[in-house]
Amino acid sequence: MEAIKFSEKITINSSAQVIFDYTQDYKNRLTWDTFLKRADLINGATQAGKGVRAWCVAHNGLGMETEYVTFTPPKVTAIKMTRGPYLFKFFLGSWTFKETLPNQTEVMFLYTFELRFPFTPVKNYVKRNLQKNVRQRLADLKKCVEAA
């Protein structure tokens, strides 16, 4: 099966540094990330960074352990799934923060994944559902950052 890829972006009225720092501070994570009901750094980590692992659980109960493979403040962060729901053969995600004007940043989430059989027939449903959730997460991030 071919990998499924999609991206969503939004413009937020704040600097890339502020948004990057806010999104990567796990004390703030559940404030803006309404897709999740749990978000923790694991293995003794106290802050996000390359090689750090996190455990996140969505409101639907599915949990995923990820590892940061890229961490370049305030421009990009990327993760790969190290353990997660059986339906995913693999899962990768990156968030980019591009300051387009002073105090205005384009935030883009890019996700790539492949489903295991027998979930392959519902790949379009899974993609649409994830895409909808990503759009909502970005809108919630914008609302939280701009209200601060």
C-alpha positions as CSV (number, residue, x, y, z in Angstrom):
1,M,0.0,0.0,0.0
2,E,1.1,3.5,-0.8
3,A,1.7,6.0,2.0
4,I,-1.0,8.6,2.7
5,K,0.1,12.2,3.1
6,F,-1.7,15.4,3.8
7,S,-1.0,18.8,5.2
8,E,-3.0,21.7,6.7
9,K,-1.9,25.2,7.6
10,I,-3.0,28.3,9.3
11,T,-1.7,31.8,9.9
12,I,-1.3,32.9,13.5
13,N,-0.7,36.4,14.7
14,S,2.5,35.8,16.7
15,S,6.1,35.1,16.2
16,A,7.4,31.7,15.2
17,Q,9.5,31.5,18.3
18,V,6.5,32.1,20.6
19,I,4.3,29.5,18.8
20,F,7.1,26.9,18.6
21,D,7.8,27.2,22.3
22,Y,4.2,27.1,23.2
23,T,3.4,24.0,21.1
24,Q,6.5,22.1,22.4
25,D,5.9,22.9,26.1
26,Y,3.9,19.8,27.3
27,K,2.5,21.8,30.2
28,N,0.5,23.8,27.6
29,R,-0.3,20.8,25.3
30,L,-3.8,19.9,26.5
31,T,-4.7,23.6,26.7
32,W,-4.7,24.0,22.9
33,D,-4.6,20.4,21.6
34,T,-8.2,19.4,21.9
35,F,-7.6,16.2,19.9
36,L,-5.7,14.8,22.9
37,K,-6.8,13.8,26.4
38,R,-3.2,12.9,27.5
39,A,0.2,14.2,26.4
40,D,3.3,13.3,28.4
41,L,7.0,13.3,27.8
42,I,8.4,9.9,28.9
43,N,11.6,8.2,30.1
44,G,12.4,11.0,32.4
45,A,12.4,13.8,29.8
46,T,11.3,17.2,31.1
47,Q,11.4,19.1,27.7
48,A,10.9,18.2,24.1
49,G,14.0,17.7,21.9
50,K,15.6,15.4,19.4
51,G,15.5,11.8,20.6
52,V,12.9,12.6,23.3
53,R,9.8,10.3,23.4
54,A,6.2,11.3,24.2
55,W,3.1,9.3,24.9
56,C,-0.2,10.9,23.6
57,V,-3.7,9.6,23.8
58,A,-6.6,10.9,21.7
59,H,-10.1,11.3,23.0
60,N,-11.1,8.2,21.1
61,G,-8.7,6.2,23.4
62,L,-6.0,5.5,20.8
63,G,-2.5,6.1,22.2
64,M,0.7,6.6,20.3
65,E,4.3,6.8,21.5
66,T,6.5,9.0,19.3
67,E,10.1,10.1,19.1
68,Y,11.3,13.5,18.0
69,V,13.5,13.0,15.0
70,T,13.9,16.7,14.2
71,F,13.8,19.6,16.6
72,T,15.0,22.9,15.2
73,P,13.5,25.9,17.1
74,P,11.7,27.9,15.9
75,K,11.4,26.4,12.5
76,V,10.5,22.7,12.5
77,T,9.8,19.7,14.6
78,A,9.2,16.1,13.4
79,I,8.2,12.9,15.0
80,K,7.9,9.2,14.1
81,M,5.7,6.6,15.7
82,T,7.6,4.1,17.8
83,R,4.6,2.4,19.3
84,G,1.0,2.9,18.5
85,P,-2.4,1.7,17.4
86,Y,-2.2,-1.5,15.3
87,L,-4.0,0.1,12.4
88,F,-0.9,2.2,11.6
89,K,2.0,0.4,9.9
90,F,3.9,3.7,10.3
91,F,3.2,7.3,11.2
92,L,5.3,10.4,10.7
93,G,4.4,14.0,11.4
94,S,6.1,17.4,11.1
95,W,5.2,20.9,12.2
96,T,6.8,23.9,10.4
97,F,6.6,27.4,11.6
98,K,7.4,30.1,9.0
99,E,7.3,33.7,10.0
100,T,5.8,35.5,7.0
101,L,5.7,39.0,8.5
102,P,6.8,40.3,11.9
103,N,4.5,38.7,14.4
104,Q,2.7,36.6,11.8
105,T,3.5,32.9,11.3
106,E,2.3,30.2,9.0
107,V,2.0,27.0,10.9
108,M,1.8,23.8,8.8
109,F,1.2,20.3,10.0
110,L,2.2,17.5,7.6
111,Y,1.3,13.9,8.3
112,T,2.3,10.7,6.5
113,F,1.1,7.3,7.4
114,E,0.4,3.8,6.1
115,L,-2.3,1.5,7.4
116,R,-2.0,-2.2,8.0
117,F,-4.3,-4.8,6.5
118,P,-7.3,-5.2,7.2
119,F,-7.6,-1.4,7.7
120,T,-6.5,-0.5,4.2
121,P,-10.1,-0.3,2.8
122,V,-10.9,2.5,5.1
123,K,-7.8,4.6,4.3
124,N,-9.9,7.5,2.9
125,Y,-12.1,7.6,6.0
126,V,-9.0,7.6,8.3
127,K,-7.4,10.4,6.2
128,R,-10.5,12.6,6.3
129,N,-11.0,12.1,10.0
130,L,-7.3,12.9,10.8
131,Q,-7.5,15.9,8.5
132,K,-10.6,17.2,10.2
133,N,-8.9,16.8,13.6
134,V,-5.7,18.6,12.4
135,R,-7.8,21.6,11.1
136,Q,-9.5,21.8,14.5
137,R,-6.2,21.6,16.3
138,L,-4.7,24.4,14.3
139,A,-7.8,26.6,14.9
140,D,-7.6,25.9,18.6
141,L,-3.9,26.7,18.6
142,K,-4.5,30.0,16.8
143,K,-7.3,30.9,19.3
144,C,-5.1,30.1,22.4
145,V,-2.0,31.9,21.1
146,E,-3.8,35.0,19.9
147,A,-5.7,35.2,23.2
148,A,-2.5,35.2,25.3
